[in-house]
Amino acid sequence: MTEEQATELAALQPKAQQTQRDRAKSAKYQQGLKAEAARVAVLEELAGRGS
């Protein structure tokens, strides 16, 4: 690895790590939304049965 490549790597690593963290947060958020939607569907179904 050349010195120029090492410098470029050092500059890009924090950005890559931030992107990875952002994707992980987004995935957790999306998972939470799906769980909420599933729960709403279950509760609506139960509400329909009780009527």
Order of alpha helices (4+ residues) and beta strands (2+ residues): alpha
